[in-house]
Amino acid sequence: MSLLVKIETTALGAGVTKHPPEDRLIEGRPEVTVWDQDTSHGGRVRSGVADLTEGTTHSMKGGDCEVVHLIAGVVELTEQGGETRTFRAGDSFVMKPGFTGIWKTVEKVRKVFTVIS
């Protein structure tokens, strides 16, 4: 098994599609499609690609950390008690453990992610 993993971002086939829980919805009916591509450390580290359609939700990381690189789209993140920050295709960011705020997908997003639990 190689310790070097390429994350594919095109020609992904069928992913797993779901909607955010009702108690996290603020606006719209966003849909999330995920293509998990690698897991390690007993499932505590997970990487892959996700598409998100337009909508606004409460985002709560709890004890997880998420590293994101946007391939397409525009998202506005507002940390609780903070200002709104806009991220576009080509931008990368980290939502640290304990992050609580609002995630607004302004234009359909494709992101590469790594979640560390």
Order of alpha helices (4+ residues) and beta strands (2+ residues): beta-beta-beta-beta-beta-beta-beta-beta-beta
